[in-house]
């Protein structure tokens, strides 16, 4: 994301590796289930090979999902960018952010990750979510800082 003149990045990051851990666990269990079936139907070699291939694909896809999701908070905008070959960018002006909510389930608390949901005004796509972030409180502090900086800039410009 290119910054506008005078715009400053307050936060830029990716989902935590712990945030995609559930994906890794599901993929590993799926690989194990297929390997067990193949063990009884075919051979040990086929089962081990299938497990390794599915496990490898799971790790690669999880890594790619994590690295190609970028969350950005600036003094003017909130942005979520996803994708490799095709790109999806979701943005909102910082002054449209009305509520910031965090949530952590029991497993999220154990893994020390969470979800930060931003409710925005005046758009059809009224919700932004930073999912699987390592420190949800840091995101809340960053949005608070960005909103204060934006308000200060508007006062200085006389708007």
Number of C-alpha atoms within 10 A of each C-alpha: 10 5 12 11 6 8 16 16 16 20 17 14 17 21 23 19 18 18 22 19 15 14 15 20 14 12 20 20 14 16 22 19 14 16 24 18 12 19 16 10 11 12 13 14 12 14 21 17 13 19 22 16 11 18 20 15 15 20 18 13 15 19 14 13 17 19 17 15 21 19 21 20 25 24 27 23 24 24 21 21 17 18 14 12 6 6 10 12 12 13 15 22 15 22 17 18 20 10 11 17 13 16 13 16 12 8 11 18 11 10 17 18 24 25 22 22 18 22 17 20 16 9 10 7 12 13 16 19 16 22 21 24 24 21 15 22 14 12 24 17 13 19 23 16 16 25 21 15 18 20 17 12 16 11 10 9 8 7 7
